[in-house]
Amino acid sequence: MPSYFGNVYAAYKTEYSVGNAFVVSMCGLVSSLGGAYLADRWEASGNYMGKANICILSAVLGIPTIGLCTLVQSNFYFSLGMLGLEYLVAESWLGPSITMVINTISPENKGFAVSAYLFFATVAGTIATELLNVLQD
C-alpha cells in the first residue's frame, strides 16, 4: 500500500505515514480482538462454524473495502478511510484460523503446524504483492 499511496497521492506522504500507522495499529488491533471475541461467542452459543464464519466474512467484506480504497483515486482521505475500514473487517481472521489449526492438530505437531501456517500465509502475501506488480505493468 505505501507504493500505491505514494504514486497516487504523492502530495500526502506525511498524512499517509500518520494515517497508515493509525490504521494498521488501531484498526488491526480492534479487528483482531473483535474477530476472536465474536468467534468465541458464536462457538459458545452452539455455532461450531463460528470461527470459520469469521474467516469467510472477513475475506468477503474486505473485497469491496480494498476495492474502494484503490479504485476511487480522487480523494486521499476517502482512500485512507476505506483502508481503515478494510483493516477493521478483513484482519479478524488470524486468531480464529490459528485456533482452528491448534484445535485440529495433535499436540506433538501443534508448533510445526502453526509455524507452517504462518510461513505459508506470509509467502502468499508476498506472492500476491508481486503478482499485483506484474499485473499493474
ROBAKOL-634958 format. One record per residue: residue in one letter; x, y, z of N, C-alpha, C in turn. Coordinates in Angstrom, 2 decimals. Layout:
% residues N
+------+---------+---------+---------+---------+---------+---------+---------+---------+---------+
| type |     nxx |     nyy |     nzz |    caxx |    cayy |    cazz |     cxx |     cyy |     czz |
+------+---------+---------+---------+---------+---------+---------+---------+---------+---------+
|    a |       X |       Y |       Z |       X |       Y |       Z |       X |       Y |       Z |
...
+------+---------+---------+---------+---------+---------+---------+---------+---------+---------+
END
This chain:
% residues 137
+------+---------+---------+---------+---------+---------+---------+---------+---------+---------+
| type |     nxx |     nyy |     nzz |    caxx |    cayy |    cazz |     cxx |     cyy |     czz |
+------+---------+---------+---------+---------+---------+---------+---------+---------+---------+
|    m |    0.81 |   -1.19 |    0.00 |    0.00 |    0.00 |    0.00 |    0.86 |    1.26 |    0.00 |
|    p |    2.04 |    1.28 |    0.62 |    2.83 |    2.51 |    0.55 |    3.16 |    2.92 |   -0.88 |
|    s |    3.46 |    1.96 |   -1.74 |    3.75 |    2.30 |   -3.14 |    2.53 |    2.88 |   -3.82 |
|    y |    1.37 |    2.28 |   -3.57 |    0.14 |    2.78 |   -4.18 |   -0.13 |    4.22 |   -3.73 |
|    f |   -0.14 |    4.44 |   -2.42 |   -0.43 |    5.78 |   -1.92 |    0.66 |    6.77 |   -2.34 |
|    g |    1.90 |    6.32 |   -2.40 |    2.99 |    7.20 |   -2.83 |    2.86 |    7.61 |   -4.28 |
|    n |    2.36 |    6.73 |   -5.13 |    2.18 |    7.05 |   -6.55 |    0.93 |    7.87 |   -6.81 |
|    v |   -0.16 |    7.49 |   -6.20 |   -1.44 |    8.15 |   -6.47 |   -1.58 |    9.46 |   -5.71 |
|    y |   -1.12 |    9.49 |   -4.47 |   -1.27 |   10.67 |   -3.61 |    0.10 |   11.15 |   -3.16 |
|    a |    0.94 |   11.53 |   -4.09 |    2.32 |   11.92 |   -3.78 |    2.39 |   13.12 |   -2.84 |
|    a |    1.41 |   13.99 |   -2.87 |    1.43 |   15.20 |   -2.03 |    1.05 |   14.92 |   -0.58 |
|    y |    0.65 |   13.71 |   -0.27 |    0.15 |   13.37 |    1.07 |    1.05 |   12.38 |    1.80 |
|    k |    2.35 |   12.48 |    1.63 |    3.25 |   11.49 |    2.24 |    3.20 |   11.51 |    3.76 |
|    t |    3.23 |   12.69 |    4.35 |    3.18 |   12.79 |    5.81 |    1.84 |   12.30 |    6.34 |
|    e |    0.77 |   12.73 |    5.70 |   -0.57 |   12.31 |    6.14 |   -0.73 |   10.80 |    6.03 |
|    y |   -0.16 |   10.21 |    4.96 |   -0.25 |    8.77 |    4.80 |    0.53 |    8.06 |    5.90 |
|    s |    1.71 |    8.55 |    6.22 |    2.53 |    7.91 |    7.26 |    1.78 |    7.85 |    8.59 |
|    v |    1.20 |    8.98 |    8.98 |    0.48 |    9.02 |   10.25 |   -0.81 |    8.19 |   10.15 |
|    g |   -1.55 |    8.37 |    9.07 |   -2.80 |    7.65 |    8.89 |   -2.60 |    6.15 |    8.81 |
|    n |   -1.58 |    5.72 |    8.09 |   -1.33 |    4.28 |    7.96 |   -0.91 |    3.68 |    9.30 |
|    a |   -0.11 |    4.41 |   10.07 |    0.28 |    3.91 |   11.39 |   -0.95 |    3.72 |   12.27 |
|    f |   -1.88 |    4.67 |   12.21 |   -3.11 |    4.54 |   12.99 |   -3.95 |    3.37 |   12.48 |
|    v |   -4.11 |    3.28 |   11.17 |   -4.93 |    2.22 |   10.58 |   -4.39 |    0.84 |   10.95 |
|    v |   -3.10 |    0.64 |   10.74 |   -2.51 |   -0.68 |   10.99 |   -2.57 |   -1.03 |   12.47 |
|    s |   -2.21 |   -0.08 |   13.34 |   -2.17 |   -0.41 |   14.76 |   -3.55 |   -0.47 |   15.39 |
|    m |   -4.33 |    0.57 |   15.25 |   -5.61 |    0.62 |   15.95 |   -6.69 |   -0.22 |   15.27 |
|    c |   -6.86 |   -0.05 |   13.97 |   -7.89 |   -0.83 |   13.27 |   -7.54 |   -2.31 |   13.26 |
|    g |   -6.24 |   -2.62 |   13.10 |   -5.81 |   -4.02 |   13.15 |   -6.05 |   -4.63 |   14.52 |
|    l |   -5.77 |   -3.87 |   15.57 |   -5.99 |   -4.37 |   16.94 |   -7.47 |   -4.62 |   17.19 |
|    v |   -8.31 |   -3.65 |   16.86 |   -9.75 |   -3.79 |   17.07 |  -10.30 |   -4.97 |   16.27 |
|    s |   -9.82 |   -5.12 |   15.04 |  -10.28 |   -6.21 |   14.19 |   -9.88 |   -7.57 |   14.75 |
|    s |   -8.63 |   -7.70 |   15.15 |   -8.15 |   -8.97 |   15.69 |   -8.90 |   -9.36 |   16.96 |
|    l |   -9.02 |   -8.41 |   17.87 |   -9.73 |   -8.70 |   19.11 |  -11.21 |   -8.94 |   18.87 |
|    g |  -11.81 |   -8.15 |   17.99 |  -13.22 |   -8.32 |   17.68 |  -13.52 |   -9.65 |   17.02 |
|    g |  -12.67 |  -10.05 |   16.07 |  -12.86 |  -11.34 |   15.41 |  -12.75 |  -12.50 |   16.37 |
|    a |  -11.76 |  -12.44 |   17.25 |  -11.59 |  -13.51 |   18.24 |  -12.77 |  -13.55 |   19.20 |
|    y |  -13.21 |  -12.39 |   19.65 |  -14.34 |  -12.32 |   20.58 |  -15.61 |  -12.89 |   19.94 |
|    l |  -15.93 |  -12.43 |   18.72 |  -17.12 |  -12.93 |   18.04 |  -17.06 |  -14.42 |   17.78 |
|    a |  -15.90 |  -14.90 |   17.35 |  -15.76 |  -16.32 |   17.06 |  -15.98 |  -17.16 |   18.32 |
|    d |  -15.41 |  -16.72 |   19.42 |  -15.59 |  -17.45 |   20.68 |  -17.04 |  -17.41 |   21.14 |
|    r |  -17.69 |  -16.28 |   21.01 |  -19.10 |  -16.16 |   21.42 |  -20.00 |  -17.02 |   20.55 |
|    w |  -19.76 |  -17.02 |   19.24 |  -20.58 |  -17.84 |   18.35 |  -20.41 |  -19.31 |   18.67 |
|    e |  -19.17 |  -19.72 |   18.92 |  -18.92 |  -21.12 |   19.23 |  -19.54 |  -21.50 |   20.58 |
|    a |  -19.47 |  -20.61 |   21.55 |  -20.06 |  -20.89 |   22.87 |  -21.58 |  -21.00 |   22.80 |
|    s |  -22.18 |  -20.31 |   21.83 |  -23.65 |  -20.37 |   21.71 |  -24.11 |  -21.57 |   20.88 |
|    g |  -23.17 |  -22.41 |   20.46 |  -23.54 |  -23.62 |   19.74 |  -23.26 |  -23.57 |   18.25 |
|    n |  -22.80 |  -22.45 |   17.73 |  -22.46 |  -22.34 |   16.31 |  -21.01 |  -22.78 |   16.15 |
|    y |  -20.80 |  -24.06 |   15.84 |  -19.45 |  -24.59 |   15.77 |  -18.71 |  -24.17 |   14.50 |
|    m |  -19.39 |  -23.49 |   13.62 |  -18.74 |  -22.91 |   12.43 |  -18.38 |  -21.44 |   12.66 |
|    g |  -18.51 |  -20.97 |   13.88 |  -18.27 |  -19.56 |   14.19 |  -16.91 |  -19.07 |   13.76 |
|    k |  -15.88 |  -19.83 |   14.06 |  -14.52 |  -19.43 |   13.68 |  -14.37 |  -19.40 |   12.16 |
|    a |  -14.87 |  -20.40 |   11.49 |  -14.79 |  -20.43 |   10.02 |  -15.62 |  -19.30 |    9.42 |
|    n |  -16.77 |  -19.01 |   10.02 |  -17.62 |  -17.92 |    9.51 |  -16.92 |  -16.57 |    9.61 |
|    i |  -16.18 |  -16.35 |   10.69 |  -15.43 |  -15.10 |   10.83 |  -14.39 |  -15.00 |    9.72 |
|    c |  -13.69 |  -16.08 |    9.45 |  -12.69 |  -16.07 |    8.37 |  -13.33 |  -15.77 |    7.02 |
|    i |  -14.46 |  -16.41 |    6.75 |  -15.15 |  -16.20 |    5.48 |  -15.68 |  -14.77 |    5.38 |
|    l |  -16.34 |  -14.31 |    6.44 |  -16.89 |  -12.94 |    6.42 |  -15.80 |  -11.89 |    6.27 |
|    s |  -14.68 |  -12.07 |    6.94 |  -13.62 |  -11.07 |    6.83 |  -13.07 |  -11.00 |    5.41 |
|    a |  -12.96 |  -12.13 |    4.74 |  -12.49 |  -12.12 |    3.36 |  -13.50 |  -11.46 |    2.43 |
|    v |  -14.76 |  -11.80 |    2.60 |  -15.80 |  -11.25 |    1.73 |  -15.96 |   -9.75 |    1.95 |
|    l |  -15.96 |   -9.31 |    3.20 |  -16.13 |   -7.88 |    3.49 |  -14.89 |   -7.06 |    3.14 |
|    g |  -13.74 |   -7.70 |    3.09 |  -12.52 |   -6.98 |    2.72 |  -12.43 |   -6.65 |    1.25 |
|    i |  -13.12 |   -7.40 |    0.40 |  -13.03 |   -7.16 |   -1.05 |  -13.56 |   -5.79 |   -1.45 |
|    p |  -14.79 |   -5.42 |   -1.08 |  -15.25 |   -4.10 |   -1.52 |  -14.50 |   -2.94 |   -0.87 |
|    t |  -14.05 |   -3.12 |    0.38 |  -13.37 |   -2.01 |    1.04 |  -12.00 |   -1.74 |    0.41 |
|    i |  -11.23 |   -2.78 |    0.11 |   -9.94 |   -2.55 |   -0.53 |  -10.13 |   -2.10 |   -1.97 |
|    g |  -11.21 |   -2.58 |   -2.60 |  -11.52 |   -2.12 |   -3.96 |  -11.81 |   -0.63 |   -3.98 |
|    l |  -12.63 |   -0.17 |   -3.05 |  -12.93 |    1.27 |   -2.98 |  -11.69 |    2.08 |   -2.61 |
|    c |  -10.86 |    1.52 |   -1.76 |   -9.62 |    2.20 |   -1.37 |   -8.74 |    2.48 |   -2.58 |
|    t |   -8.64 |    1.52 |   -3.47 |   -7.70 |    1.65 |   -4.59 |   -8.34 |    2.15 |   -5.88 |
|    l |   -9.62 |    1.95 |   -6.05 |  -10.25 |    2.34 |   -7.31 |  -10.75 |    3.78 |   -7.32 |
|    v |  -11.13 |    4.29 |   -6.16 |  -11.54 |    5.70 |   -6.07 |  -10.28 |    6.50 |   -5.77 |
|    q |   -9.74 |    7.15 |   -6.78 |   -8.46 |    7.82 |   -6.64 |   -8.57 |    9.34 |   -6.61 |
|    s |   -9.75 |    9.85 |   -6.35 |   -9.95 |   11.30 |   -6.38 |   -9.86 |   11.95 |   -5.00 |
|    n |   -9.84 |   11.16 |   -3.93 |   -9.85 |   11.73 |   -2.59 |   -8.97 |   10.89 |   -1.66 |
|    f |   -7.88 |   11.49 |   -1.21 |   -6.94 |   10.80 |   -0.34 |   -7.61 |   10.31 |    0.94 |
|    y |   -8.39 |   11.17 |    1.56 |   -8.99 |   10.83 |    2.85 |  -10.04 |    9.72 |    2.71 |
|    f |  -10.74 |    9.69 |    1.60 |  -11.66 |    8.60 |    1.35 |  -10.90 |    7.28 |    1.22 |
|    s |   -9.80 |    7.30 |    0.45 |   -8.99 |    6.09 |    0.28 |   -8.42 |    5.62 |    1.61 |
|    l |   -7.93 |    6.55 |    2.41 |   -7.38 |    6.17 |    3.71 |   -8.48 |    5.64 |    4.63 |
|    g |   -9.66 |    6.24 |    4.56 |  -10.79 |    5.75 |    5.34 |  -11.19 |    4.35 |    4.93 |
|    m |  -11.19 |    4.08 |    3.64 |  -11.51 |    2.73 |    3.16 |  -10.43 |    1.74 |    3.56 |
|    l |   -9.18 |    2.18 |    3.61 |   -8.11 |    1.31 |    4.09 |   -8.34 |    0.97 |    5.56 |
|    g |   -8.74 |    1.96 |    6.34 |   -9.06 |    1.71 |    7.75 |  -10.23 |    0.76 |    7.90 |
|    l |  -11.26 |    0.95 |    7.10 |  -12.42 |    0.06 |    7.15 |  -12.03 |   -1.35 |    6.71 |
|    e |  -11.15 |   -1.43 |    5.72 |  -10.66 |   -2.74 |    5.27 |   -9.95 |   -3.46 |    6.41 |
|    y |   -9.10 |   -2.75 |    7.15 |   -8.43 |   -3.36 |    8.28 |   -9.43 |   -3.78 |    9.36 |
|    l |  -10.46 |   -2.97 |    9.58 |  -11.46 |   -3.32 |   10.59 |  -12.19 |   -4.61 |   10.27 |
|    v |  -12.51 |   -4.82 |    9.00 |  -13.30 |   -6.00 |    8.66 |  -12.46 |   -7.18 |    8.20 |
|    a |  -11.31 |   -6.92 |    7.62 |  -10.58 |   -8.01 |    6.97 |   -9.45 |   -8.61 |    7.79 |
|    e |   -9.09 |   -8.02 |    8.90 |   -7.98 |   -8.55 |    9.68 |   -8.43 |   -9.40 |   10.86 |
|    s |   -9.69 |   -9.77 |   10.88 |  -10.21 |  -10.53 |   12.02 |  -10.06 |  -12.03 |   11.86 |
|    w |   -9.45 |  -12.49 |   10.81 |   -9.37 |  -13.92 |   10.50 |   -8.23 |  -14.64 |   11.22 |
|    l |   -7.19 |  -13.93 |   11.60 |   -5.97 |  -14.59 |   12.07 |   -6.19 |  -15.40 |   13.35 |
|    g |   -6.78 |  -14.80 |   14.37 |   -7.00 |  -15.53 |   15.63 |   -7.86 |  -16.76 |   15.47 |
|    p |   -9.05 |  -16.62 |   14.85 |   -9.89 |  -17.81 |   14.67 |   -9.23 |  -18.89 |   13.80 |
|    s |   -8.49 |  -18.48 |   12.78 |   -7.88 |  -19.50 |   11.91 |   -6.77 |  -20.26 |   12.64 |
|    i |   -5.96 |  -19.57 |   13.42 |   -4.91 |  -20.26 |   14.17 |   -5.54 |  -21.16 |   15.23 |
|    t |   -6.62 |  -20.70 |   15.84 |   -7.32 |  -21.53 |   16.82 |   -7.85 |  -22.81 |   16.17 |
|    m |   -8.38 |  -22.69 |   14.97 |   -8.86 |  -23.90 |   14.27 |   -7.71 |  -24.85 |   13.99 |
|    v |   -6.55 |  -24.32 |   13.59 |   -5.38 |  -25.17 |   13.34 |   -4.98 |  -25.87 |   14.64 |
|    i |   -4.88 |  -25.12 |   15.72 |   -4.46 |  -25.70 |   17.00 |   -5.45 |  -26.76 |   17.50 |
|    n |   -6.74 |  -26.51 |   17.29 |   -7.76 |  -27.46 |   17.78 |   -7.83 |  -28.75 |   16.97 |
|    t |   -7.28 |  -28.77 |   15.78 |   -7.40 |  -29.96 |   14.94 |   -6.10 |  -30.75 |   14.80 |
|    i |   -5.01 |  -30.25 |   15.30 |   -3.70 |  -30.89 |   15.16 |   -3.35 |  -31.62 |   16.46 |
|    s |   -2.70 |  -32.74 |   16.34 |   -2.26 |  -33.48 |   17.52 |   -1.25 |  -32.64 |   18.32 |
|    p |   -1.20 |  -32.83 |   19.63 |   -0.33 |  -31.99 |   20.48 |    1.14 |  -31.97 |   20.05 |
|    e |    1.67 |  -33.08 |   19.59 |    3.09 |  -33.11 |   19.23 |    3.39 |  -32.36 |   17.94 |
|    n |    2.36 |  -32.02 |   17.16 |    2.58 |  -31.32 |   15.88 |    2.08 |  -29.88 |   15.87 |
|    k |    1.59 |  -29.38 |   16.99 |    1.00 |  -28.04 |   17.01 |    2.00 |  -26.94 |   16.66 |
|    g |    3.18 |  -26.99 |   17.23 |    4.19 |  -25.97 |   16.95 |    4.55 |  -25.92 |   15.48 |
|    f |    4.79 |  -27.08 |   14.89 |    5.11 |  -27.14 |   13.47 |    3.95 |  -26.64 |   12.62 |
|    a |    2.73 |  -27.03 |   12.98 |    1.55 |  -26.64 |   12.19 |    1.35 |  -25.13 |   12.20 |
|    v |    1.48 |  -24.51 |   13.35 |    1.31 |  -23.05 |   13.42 |    2.45 |  -22.36 |   12.67 |
|    s |    3.66 |  -22.84 |   12.80 |    4.79 |  -22.25 |   12.08 |    4.60 |  -22.38 |   10.57 |
|    a |    4.19 |  -23.55 |   10.12 |    3.96 |  -23.74 |    8.69 |    2.82 |  -22.86 |    8.20 |
|    y |    1.77 |  -22.76 |    8.99 |    0.62 |  -21.92 |    8.62 |    1.06 |  -20.47 |    8.44 |
|    l |    1.79 |  -19.93 |    9.43 |    2.24 |  -18.54 |    9.34 |    3.22 |  -18.34 |    8.19 |
|    f |    4.10 |  -19.31 |    7.96 |    5.03 |  -19.23 |    6.85 |    4.29 |  -19.14 |    5.51 |
|    f |    3.35 |  -20.04 |    5.29 |    2.64 |  -20.04 |    4.01 |    1.72 |  -18.84 |    3.86 |
|    a |    1.18 |  -18.33 |    4.95 |    0.38 |  -17.10 |    4.87 |    1.26 |  -15.92 |    4.47 |
|    t |    2.48 |  -15.86 |    5.01 |    3.41 |  -14.80 |    4.64 |    3.86 |  -14.93 |    3.19 |
|    v |    4.15 |  -16.14 |    2.77 |    4.56 |  -16.37 |    1.38 |    3.43 |  -15.99 |    0.43 |
|    a |    2.20 |  -16.34 |    0.78 |    1.06 |  -15.99 |   -0.08 |    0.92 |  -14.48 |   -0.19 |
|    g |    1.11 |  -13.75 |    0.90 |    1.05 |  -12.30 |    0.85 |    2.15 |  -11.71 |   -0.01 |
|    t |    3.34 |  -12.30 |    0.05 |    4.46 |  -11.83 |   -0.77 |    4.20 |  -12.10 |   -2.24 |
|    i |    3.73 |  -13.28 |   -2.55 |    3.44 |  -13.63 |   -3.95 |    2.31 |  -12.74 |   -4.49 |
|    a |    1.29 |  -12.48 |   -3.68 |    0.19 |  -11.63 |   -4.13 |    0.68 |  -10.23 |   -4.46 |
|    t |    1.60 |   -9.70 |   -3.65 |    2.15 |   -8.37 |   -3.91 |    2.90 |   -8.36 |   -5.24 |
|    e |    3.72 |   -9.35 |   -5.46 |    4.47 |   -9.41 |   -6.71 |    3.53 |   -9.62 |   -7.90 |
|    l |    2.51 |  -10.45 |   -7.73 |    1.54 |  -10.67 |   -8.78 |    0.83 |   -9.38 |   -9.17 |
|    l |    0.46 |   -8.60 |   -8.17 |   -0.17 |   -7.31 |   -8.46 |    0.78 |   -6.37 |   -9.19 |
|    n |    2.07 |   -6.39 |   -8.83 |    3.05 |   -5.58 |   -9.55 |    3.15 |   -5.99 |  -11.01 |
|    v |    3.14 |   -7.29 |  -11.27 |    3.21 |   -7.77 |  -12.64 |    1.95 |   -7.38 |  -13.42 |
|    l |    0.80 |   -7.54 |  -12.79 |   -0.47 |   -7.18 |  -13.44 |   -0.58 |   -5.68 |  -13.68 |
|    q |    0.01 |   -4.89 |  -12.81 |   -0.06 |   -3.43 |  -12.93 |    0.77 |   -2.94 |  -14.11 |
|    d |    1.85 |   -3.60 |  -14.41 |    2.73 |   -3.17 |  -15.52 |    2.17 |   -3.53 |  -16.83 |
+------+---------+---------+---------+---------+---------+---------+---------+---------+---------+
END
